[in-house]
Amino acid sequence: MTQVHTHHLFGFYDSRWGKPVWVWPQVRQYPNNRLGIQLFSYAEDNQFIEPWATATVNLPDQPLNPGEVFIKDYSENAGLLELLVRAKIIEPRPLKAVPSGFVTVTAHKLTPEFLDFISETQNAD
């Protein structure tokens, strides 16, 4: 079967579980209007586009500036932060680290390129 993937500008291969899977981001908004990043993949077995991972976490009690997100880089998302940096979705340097339950979550600024992409796709006719 031929591998199918989108030609998304910010798509990347995720091989954290062995076989590389092409994933791409979609920006969502949490109920408090903060940005969230959901990753999607194409499942060859059933030929559907499926959610792959939620790359962000919403911490409503923690301050966050526009264009910044909290990255979930633990549990099933361990290693995802590095992939998001390589894909030029987030800046590599964390802005801050905050405790959340039993883990520490880091805030990152979205790259100017990704912010431009978001703006362009939201304003497309």
N, C-alpha and C positions, 0 to 999 in steps of 0.2 A: 504494500500500500504506500502511496506517495505521501510524504510529510507535507501537511498543509499549514500555512501560517499567514497571518496578515502582514502587510508591509508597513505596520505602524512605526512611525519615526522613533518611538521610545520603547519598542519591543526588544526582548532579549531572551536568551536561552537560560532556563533554570535547570541545572543538572544536579541539584542537591540530593536527589533520590535515585541517581543512576542515569537513566535515559534522559537526554536533554529534551526539554519541553519548551516550545516557543510560547512566551507569555507577553501580554501587553497591558498597559495601565489604562484605567478609566477613572476619572476624578468624580467623586461623589461628594455630597455634603451631609454632614451629621445634622441632627435636629437643631443644634446650636449654631449652624451655618459654618462650622469649621470644615476645612477640606479633608477628605479622606481619599485614599488610593486603593482601589480594588484591582486585582490582577485577574485576567481571563486567559483561558487557553482553549485550543481546539482539540476536542477528544475524538481521535480517529476511530475508536471502537463504535461510537454511536453517532458520529458526525455532527455533534453539537458543540456550540461555544459554551463553555462552562466556567464558573468562578474557579480560580486557582488558589488565590490567597487574598486576604485583606492585609495590606502592608502597613496600615496605620491603626492607631488606637486613639479613641477620644477620651481625654482626661479633662472634663469640663471645669473642674476646680483648679486647674493649673493654667496660669496665664500663657497665652500664645499669640504671637503677632500674625497679621495676614501674610500668607505665603510661607507659613511654617506648619510643620506636621510632627506629630509624635509617631515614631516608627516602632512597630512591633517586631523585634529581632530576638525573640525567645520562643521556646516551645517549638511548634511546627514551623515557625518562621525563622528559626535560627539560621543565620547566614544570609538572610534576605537583604539586610542593610547594605552589605558589600555589593550585591547585585544591583541595587537601586542606584548606588553611587556610580558604578561602572556604566550603567545605562544613562547617566547624566540626568536623572530624575531629581535627586537630592544632592545637596552639598555634602562633602565628606566630613567636615568638622562639625561635631555636635554643638548646638548652642547652649544646651543645658541637659542635665540628667536629673530625673525626678523619680522617687520611689513610687511604685504602684503595686500594692500587695506584696508578693514575694520577689518581685523583679524590679529592675531599674529601667526606665524608658528614657530614650534620648529624643530631644527635639532637633529637627533639622530644617534648614531653609530649602525650599524648592529651588532648583537652578533657574537662572534667568531664561534659558532656552525652554525649559518645561513650562514655566509661567507664561511665556509668549505663546507656546503651543496651546495651552489651556485657553488663553484669551482669544486666540484665532479661531479655535473650534467652537467656543461659546458664541462668538459673534458671526459665525458663518451663516450665510443665507440659505 
